[in-house]
């Protein structure tokens, strides 16, 4: 990956609190400036990583979403404001990111992520942050990242509960945890059960932190660990994970070698144009 040779005086000022850190320094900041991160969804979980990666100086941030901003989104989706209601989320996200840091290259993918385009879109980036809110998208993003060899920073939220982990190809994947999706209707979504808005900031910030560590090559990531958060009691628990040799995707005898029809896989009707991120 080509690296920026010299930080400009303006960049030195902007990122001075990074540069004085031994774990980052000017070399690390150049890594951030050269990095390309894709965020799936410009909603509750996608918003905090988008903001914090932009503030950190990540050079290219891709956003996949083709939904529009609704007033009910504003309770938690900090990329959007009241005046954005009715506008495409990717447009609002791009403007917000540039308001924080105009030097960031924001690539918008105003499209439904599908088995036909997932490889092309995800293949352009170094790593992926998953902020999708449904099972077809989660399996699709997981499978595409594994097949492309891309690290995946995963997170999920519901009511007062959150989860976060990192999947490194060869060290386990989402299917190792959940080989088969739950039956339709078994797990409610945020629109049905609700979510504490601030929880999206907590989990999304954890995802941003993990992404920055991966780019910088520092610290111990959540790879092979699932962080469980109960915001009501503010209890953090950790579950160890390992690659499942029987996993249909990353196991010893994989049966999933291409991207598939994920709505059918998850027991949902395939609807043309249905948003999945």
C-alpha positions as CSV (number, residue, x, y, z in Angstrom):
1,X,0.0,0.0,0.0
2,X,1.6,3.3,-1.1
3,X,2.3,5.7,1.7
4,X,2.0,9.5,2.0
5,X,5.7,10.7,2.0
6,X,5.4,13.9,4.0
7,X,2.7,15.3,6.4
8,X,1.7,18.8,5.5
9,X,2.1,21.5,8.3
10,X,-1.7,21.5,8.5
11,X,-1.8,17.8,9.0
12,X,0.8,17.9,11.7
13,X,-1.4,20.4,13.6
14,X,-4.6,18.5,13.0
15,X,-3.2,15.1,14.1
16,X,-0.7,16.4,16.7
17,X,-2.3,14.3,19.5
18,X,-1.8,11.2,17.5
19,X,1.8,12.1,16.4
20,X,3.0,12.5,20.0
21,X,1.8,9.0,20.9
22,X,4.6,6.4,20.8
23,X,2.1,3.9,19.4
24,X,1.2,6.1,16.5
25,X,3.7,8.8,15.6
26,X,4.1,10.3,12.2
27,X,4.6,6.8,10.6
28,X,1.3,5.6,12.1
29,X,-0.5,8.8,11.0
30,X,0.7,8.2,7.4
31,X,-0.7,4.7,7.6
32,X,-4.1,6.1,8.6
33,X,-4.0,8.7,5.8
34,X,-3.3,5.8,3.3
35,X,-5.9,3.5,4.7
36,X,-9.2,2.7,3.0
37,X,-12.1,1.6,5.2
38,X,-15.6,0.5,4.1
39,X,-18.5,1.1,6.5
40,X,-21.7,-1.0,5.8
41,X,-24.6,1.2,6.7
42,X,-24.9,4.9,7.6
43,X,-27.1,4.3,10.5
44,X,-26.7,3.9,14.3
45,X,-23.7,1.7,14.2
46,X,-22.1,3.1,11.1
47,X,-22.3,6.7,12.3
48,X,-19.7,6.7,15.1
49,X,-17.0,4.9,13.2
50,X,-17.5,7.2,10.2
51,X,-17.0,10.3,12.4
52,X,-14.1,9.0,14.4
53,X,-12.2,7.5,11.5
54,X,-12.6,10.8,9.7
55,X,-11.3,12.7,12.7
56,X,-8.4,10.3,12.9
57,X,-7.4,11.0,9.4
58,X,-8.3,7.8,7.6
59,X,-7.8,8.8,4.0
60,X,-10.6,7.0,2.3
61,X,-14.0,6.1,3.9
62,X,-16.5,4.2,1.9
63,X,-20.2,4.2,2.9
64,X,-22.7,1.6,1.6
65,X,-26.4,2.6,2.1
66,X,-29.3,3.4,-0.1
67,X,-31.9,4.4,2.5
68,X,-33.1,7.9,3.2
69,X,-33.0,9.7,6.5
70,X,-36.2,9.4,8.6
71,X,-36.9,11.5,11.7
72,X,-36.9,8.3,13.8
73,X,-33.2,7.8,12.9
74,X,-32.1,11.0,14.6
75,X,-32.4,9.4,18.1
76,X,-29.1,7.6,17.4
77,X,-27.7,8.2,13.9
78,X,-25.2,11.1,14.5
79,X,-24.3,11.4,10.9
80,X,-27.6,13.0,10.2
81,X,-29.5,16.1,11.4
82,X,-33.0,17.4,11.3
83,X,-32.6,19.1,8.0
84,X,-31.5,15.8,6.4
85,X,-34.8,14.1,6.8
86,X,-35.9,12.8,3.4
87,X,-32.4,13.0,1.9
88,X,-30.2,9.9,1.0
89,X,-28.2,8.8,4.0
90,X,-25.0,8.6,1.9
91,X,-25.3,12.2,0.9
92,X,-25.9,13.4,4.4
93,X,-23.0,11.2,5.7
94,X,-20.6,12.6,3.1
95,X,-21.5,16.1,4.0
96,X,-21.1,15.5,7.7
97,X,-17.8,13.7,7.3
98,X,-16.4,16.6,5.2
99,X,-17.7,19.1,7.8
100,X,-15.4,17.3,10.3
101,X,-12.5,16.8,8.0
102,X,-12.6,18.0,4.4
103,X,-9.4,16.1,3.4
104,X,-11.1,12.7,3.8
105,X,-12.0,11.0,0.5
106,X,-15.6,9.8,1.0
107,X,-16.8,7.3,-1.5
108,X,-20.5,6.8,-1.5
109,X,-22.1,3.5,-2.7
110,X,-25.8,4.4,-2.9
111,X,-26.8,0.8,-3.7
112,X,-28.2,-2.3,-2.1
113,X,-25.3,-4.6,-1.3
114,X,-25.9,-7.9,-3.1
115,X,-24.1,-11.1,-4.0
116,X,-23.5,-9.5,-7.4
117,X,-21.7,-6.3,-6.3
118,X,-20.3,-7.2,-2.8
119,X,-17.0,-8.5,-4.1
120,X,-16.5,-5.4,-6.3
121,X,-17.3,-2.9,-3.6
122,X,-15.6,-4.6,-0.6
123,X,-12.5,-5.5,-2.7
124,X,-11.6,-1.8,-3.0
125,X,-10.9,-1.5,0.7
126,X,-8.4,-2.6,3.3
127,X,-11.0,-3.6,6.0
128,X,-14.7,-3.4,6.6
129,X,-16.8,-2.2,9.5
130,X,-20.2,-3.9,9.6
131,X,-23.1,-1.7,10.8
132,X,-25.8,-3.7,9.1
133,X,-29.0,-4.3,11.0
134,X,-30.3,-7.6,9.4
135,X,-29.1,-11.2,9.0
136,X,-28.9,-11.3,5.2
137,X,-26.5,-8.4,5.2
138,X,-24.4,-9.9,8.1
139,X,-23.9,-13.2,6.3
140,X,-23.2,-11.5,3.0
141,X,-20.6,-9.1,4.4
142,X,-19.0,-11.9,6.5
143,X,-18.8,-14.3,3.5
144,X,-17.5,-11.6,1.1
145,X,-14.8,-10.5,3.6
146,X,-13.6,-14.0,4.2
147,X,-13.5,-14.9,0.5
148,X,-11.6,-11.6,-0.3
149,X,-9.3,-11.9,2.7
150,X,-10.5,-8.7,4.4
151,X,-10.6,-8.1,8.2
152,X,-14.1,-7.5,9.4
153,X,-15.0,-5.4,12.5
154,X,-18.4,-6.6,13.5
155,X,-20.9,-5.1,15.9
156,X,-24.6,-5.4,16.8
157,X,-27.1,-3.8,19.2
158,X,-30.6,-4.3,20.5
159,X,-32.4,-2.6,23.3
160,X,-29.7,-2.4,26.0
161,X,-27.4,-5.2,24.7
162,X,-24.4,-4.8,22.4
163,X,-21.8,-7.1,20.9
164,X,-18.5,-6.4,19.2
165,X,-15.8,-8.6,17.7
166,X,-13.2,-8.8,14.9
167,X,-13.0,-11.5,12.3
168,X,-9.6,-12.1,10.7
169,X,-9.7,-14.5,7.8
170,X,-8.4,-17.9,8.9
171,X,-9.1,-17.1,12.6
172,X,-12.9,-17.7,12.5
173,X,-15.9,-15.9,11.1
174,X,-19.5,-15.0,11.8
175,X,-20.6,-18.4,10.6
176,X,-18.4,-20.1,13.2
177,X,-20.6,-18.3,15.8
178,X,-23.9,-18.7,14.0
179,X,-23.8,-21.4,11.3
180,X,-27.6,-21.1,10.7
181,X,-29.6,-17.9,11.1
182,X,-32.4,-17.8,13.6
183,X,-35.9,-18.4,12.2
184,X,-37.6,-15.3,10.8
185,X,-39.3,-13.3,13.5
186,X,-37.3,-15.0,16.3
187,X,-35.0,-12.0,16.8
188,X,-36.7,-8.6,16.6
189,X,-34.9,-5.7,15.0
190,X,-34.5,-2.2,16.5
191,X,-37.6,-0.9,14.8
192,X,-39.6,-3.6,16.6
193,X,-37.9,-3.7,20.0
194,X,-36.1,-0.4,20.2
195,X,-32.6,0.5,21.2
196,X,-31.0,2.9,23.6
197,X,-29.5,5.6,21.3
198,X,-26.3,6.1,23.3
199,X,-25.5,2.3,23.0
200,X,-24.9,2.7,19.3
201,X,-22.2,5.3,20.2
202,X,-20.6,2.9,22.7
203,X,-20.5,-0.1,20.3
204,X,-19.7,2.0,17.3
205,X,-16.8,3.7,19.1
206,X,-15.4,0.2,20.0
207,X,-15.6,-0.7,16.3
208,X,-13.8,2.5,15.4
209,X,-11.1,1.7,17.9
210,X,-10.6,-1.8,16.6
211,X,-10.4,-0.6,13.0
212,X,-7.7,2.0,14.0
213,X,-5.7,-0.7,15.8
214,X,-5.8,-2.9,12.7
215,X,-4.6,-0.1,10.5
216,X,-1.8,0.8,12.8
217,X,-0.9,-2.8,13.7
218,X,-0.9,-2.1,17.4
219,X,-2.4,-3.7,20.5
220,X,-4.6,-6.7,20.9
221,X,-7.8,-6.7,18.8
222,X,-11.0,-8.5,19.5
223,X,-10.1,-11.2,17.1
224,X,-11.2,-14.6,18.6
225,X,-13.0,-12.7,21.4
226,X,-16.7,-11.6,21.5
227,X,-17.3,-8.6,23.7
228,X,-20.8,-8.7,25.3
229,X,-22.2,-5.4,26.7
230,X,-25.2,-5.1,29.0
231,X,-25.7,-1.3,29.1
232,X,-28.4,-1.5,31.7
233,X,-26.0,-2.9,34.3
234,X,-22.9,-1.6,32.5
235,X,-21.5,-5.1,32.5
236,X,-18.8,-6.1,30.0
237,X,-18.2,-9.8,29.5
238,X,-15.8,-11.6,27.1
239,X,-16.4,-14.9,25.4
240,X,-13.5,-16.7,23.7
241,X,-14.1,-17.8,20.2
242,X,-12.1,-20.0,17.9
243,X,-12.4,-21.2,14.3
244,X,-14.9,-24.0,13.9
245,X,-13.4,-26.8,11.7
246,X,-17.0,-27.6,10.7
247,X,-17.8,-24.1,9.6
248,X,-19.4,-24.1,6.2
249,X,-17.3,-21.1,5.1
250,X,-13.9,-21.2,6.8
251,X,-13.9,-24.8,8.0
252,X,-11.8,-27.7,6.8
253,X,-14.3,-28.8,4.2
254,X,-16.1,-25.6,3.2
255,X,-19.4,-25.8,1.4
256,X,-19.8,-22.1,0.9
257,X,-17.3,-21.0,-1.8
258,X,-19.4,-18.3,-3.5
259,X,-21.8,-15.6,-2.4
260,X,-25.4,-16.9,-2.3
261,X,-29.0,-15.7,-2.1
262,X,-28.9,-14.5,1.5
263,X,-32.6,-13.7,1.8
264,X,-33.5,-17.3,1.0
265,X,-30.7,-18.5,3.3
266,X,-32.1,-16.6,6.2
267,X,-35.7,-17.7,5.4
268,X,-36.9,-14.3,4.1
269,X,-38.7,-13.5,0.9
270,X,-36.4,-12.1,-1.8
271,X,-37.6,-8.6,-2.5
272,X,-36.1,-6.6,-5.3
273,X,-34.9,-3.3,-3.8
274,X,-35.2,-4.3,-0.2
275,X,-32.6,-2.4,1.8
276,X,-30.0,-4.6,3.5
277,X,-27.7,-2.1,5.1
